[in-house]
Every structure is written in structure tokens, then in C-alpha cells.
Amino acid sequence: MKCLPIFVSNKTVKHMEQSKKTLNQQSIFFALIYGATYLPATWLLKHHVFSQPVSVIIALVPIITFSIFIFKLIKAFSVLDEVKQRVQLEAVVIGFSLTAMLMMILFLLSLCNISNPVWFGYGYLVCYCWLFYFVGWFISKKKYGV
């Protein structure tokens, strides 16, 4: 089998780099939109400002913005090189594993009536998920030297 050399124009390379940059910017933009909808929605729902039907709609807004953010983030991951994709995959696996362990610990402690919802309530689990993802990302980046 004969291999043919592949010639890529400078214009194509610039277009690919611009596409990566655009996808990264979009994922960051939608992460900020998610944060900008999650925090006010949490405050409004905690203080019972609106009626229950309106509260349900308010609760759905961050879910929708988070879904768009995840979609854009996955698209941004798809244009990364293989090593950076592996770093992201390992970060997600480590983050998921640590989150699952935390939830198991919290469940078992709640069965013993030893739990503190001030530190480990549902709202805080989102923060712990992100923290665990970034722990995994840091470990994986160190591992691969990226």
C-alpha cells in the first residue's frame, strides 16, 4: 500500500486554529451564561420569591444553559489533539469517581444520622463536582506534561 503525502495549505491551518479558538470561546461564554443563570436562580428559589409554577420555570433555566454549555464543551474537546483529549477524559473520570465516592459517603453517614447539610447539601455538590474535575485535570496534566 502506497502512502501519499498530504499537503495542507497555510490557509487551512489558520482556519483550523480559528475554529479551535472559536469553539473554546463559545464554551467559555456558555459557561459564564450558565453561572449567570445558576446563581440568581439558586438565590430566587432559596428565598421563595415567586409562586411554585414560576419557580419551576426558574429552576429549568440553569438546566437549559448547562445543557448548551456541555454541548459546546464537547464540541471544543473534539478538536483537541489526542493527548489533550486524554487529559480531559481522565479529568472527567477522576471527577466522576470522586463525586460518586462523596455521594456514597454522604449517604452512608446520613443513615447514621451523621451529616451536615450546611457543608454537603445538594447545592454544594455542584461545586464539589467542579472541584473534583479540576483536581483530575491537574493530576492528568501533570501526568502527561501538557
Secondary structure, 3 states (H helix, E strand, C coil): CCCCCCCCCHHHHHHHHHHHHHHHHHHHHHHHHHHHHHHHHHHHHHCCCCCHHHHHHHHHHHHHHHHHHHHHHHHHHHCCCHHHHHHHHHHHHHHHHHHHHHHHHHHHHHHCCCCCHHHHCHHHHHHHHHHHHHHHHHHHHHHHCC
